[in-house]
Amino acid sequence: MAQAAAVAKPPAPPRRRRASATPRRLPYLLIAPAALLMLGFIAYPVISVFYYSLQNYNPTKPWRNGYAGFDNFVHAFTEDPQFWQTLTFSAKWVVVEVGLQLLFGLALALIVNQTFVGRGLGRALVFSPWAVSGVLTSAIWVLLYNSQTGITRYLADLGIGSYGTSWLSDTSTVFPAAVVADLWRGVPFFAILILADLQSVSKDLYEAAEVDGASRLKQFWHITLPHLKDAIVLSTLLRMVWEFNNVDLLYTLTGGGPAGETTTLPLYIANTSVDAHNFGYASALTTVAFAILLFCSIVYLRLSKFGGETK
Amino acid sequence: MITEIAPAPERVAAEPARPHHRRRAWDEVPRWQIYLPLSVYLLFTLIPFYWILLFALRPAGSTSLVPWPMTFDHFQKVWTERSFGTYFANSVYVGIATLLLTTVVALAGGYALARFDFRLKRGFMLALLCSQFVPGALLLVPLFQIFAELKMINSLGSVIIAETVFQLPLSMILISGFIRNVPYSLEEAAWVDGCGRLTAFRIVVLPLLRPGLIAVGSFAFVHAWNHFLFALMFLSDQGKQTIPVGLNTLMSADSVDLGALAAGGIVAAVPVVVVFAFIQKWLITGFSAGAVKG
């Protein structure tokens, strides 16, 4: 699609008709609804976040409201251990999740790309968790992890572990438990995208490689992987942003607990603004999160060579 | 590059049978190298699904690993006592309204992006791409304030607008790709035959867009159906809440009623499954049409 913008034809040619009598204004009319919605409900909120990040703003303590300069930011970076803790956890969460999802997704895509009996069904089943929502994923894994009738009970029946174990409320197991739950839903995303990209590898390359006697591993390393590079880079970046922002799963599965152990920065922001009503500070934290995301966006736009394709 | 974002699950399924010049049999991957890892992964995928079915169908307190004797008590309980009937209606309403609003607005914008060159086009495209990085979760407070200002808190309209806004950019990019795939000359021919731009669009372009629109619309529906945060924040009235919020309420109860939670989860999953089963054949054509441009 990158090159497609170049295909866009110029406005209606001279033999225009009554209905297309205003081609100059028409495109603006057409994008107006979308543009207005996005201005009102994305751009304006973003700007107001920037504004409030420089304010003390807490509806429950109105006497302190007012201009705060960079106090909120200074506070975040120097006096708020929770900010660093949640930021570190976010980084850890994103890197572990995206790394594992990519690894398993790639392996899965390579497997279901082979020709074998039952491939269609296999693909459909393997990809199925992809459409499951974060909250439903949580519900399913809460059922699996619950201490009374969850998977640990049946493992204990087999002599593995002990009865009454709750992986979600133990600080040493909550992280892997949450990671596995999110992997369950996230791996199909990579598998689907990589599988789609695998379809466009030229068969001739493999045949040539085979004639030259290259092993399957070599073929993967020198043909498949370079071909997938762009897709992998882009989907990884998109997924990182998505995993960073996504709060559905952790909010419902662990609630950020136990003891704040699984609180990501966005969850912390939500708590700061919703529970503590500290809108000013939450806005400053949001601005910091934006800065991080902006960095990712720039990398993303660079890599996707955005702007290079039109004309 | 947008195609990378496009969830294009089944496009591959549409590939024609790879014919003759396939690798020779002796060089094929050993079967066990396919079936063994695939089976292991399938277990990981399917056990959770089985688990929720098990809990939904077996009587409360049972520890049997097969849902027998089977009971539908949990469904009845969740539907009436836990008001999932109401939540379901609300979710359907939000989902369909989001679908319609997203598709119509994205269709208009997508047409402009596909068929015209205008001054703000590149800026607009850039804004669309950048908006992918603006998380709804971080904008909850300002969005809440806006909807409070508009007196829309506790009305499903707030959720519909919020879901639509965050669906729009990608939908518009996709739809403009679909429209570009329809040769402009078809439209021009219709003008020559005396059609106005709108009529030409309706008669010539719209029918060809059907697979793509179904794909985009169904994703808007599923997304709105699944999404949780906006409904949680903007709807405090219990009678206004949606299915994911209901599930969350079940989960955050002091003693979780696992049977009810499982039944509620299945109620949440059914429409998504139905939508995907129903639109599958459209998805194949829809997303492959959008993906051709690569």
Interface residues (C-beta under 8 A of the other chain):
Chain A: M1 A2 Q3 A4 A5 V7 A8 K9 P10 P11 A12 P13 R15 R16 R17 R18 A19 S20 P23 R24 L26 P27 Y28 L30 I31 P33 A34 A35 L37 M38 G40 F41 I42 Y44 P45 V46 S48 V49 Y52 F104 A107 L108 I111 V112 Q114 T115 F116 G120 G122 R123 L125 V126 F127 S128 P129 W130 A131 V132 S133 G134 V135 L136 S138 A139 I140 W141 V142 L143 L144 N146 T149 I151 R153 Y154 W184 F189 I192 L193 L195 A196 L198 Q199 S200 K203 Y206 E207 E210 R216 D230 A231 L234 S235 L238 V241 F244 N245 N246 V247 D248 Y251 T252 G255 P266 I269 A270 S273 V274 F279 A282 S283 T286 A289 F290 L293 L294 C296 S297 Y300 L301 S304 K305 F306 G307 T310
Chain B: M1 I2 T3 E4 I5 P7 A8 P9 R11 V12 A13 E15 R18 H21 R22 R23 D27 E28 V29 R31 I34 Y35 P37 L38 Y41 L42 F44 T45 L46 I47 P48 F49 W51 I52 F55 T63 L65 V105 A106 A108 G109 Y111 A112 L113 A114 R115 F116 D117 F118 L120 K121 R122 F124 M125 L126 A127 L129 C130 S131 Q132 F133 V134 P135 G136 A137 L138 L139 L140 V141 P142 L143 Q145 I146 I161 A162 T164 V165 F166 L168 P169 M172 I173 G177 R180 Y184 E188 W191 V192 G194 C195 G196 R197 L198 T199 V222 W225 N226 H227 F228 L229 M233 P244 L247 N248 L250 M251 S252 V256 L258 L261 A262 G264 G265 A268 A269 V272 V273 F276 G290 A291 K293 G294
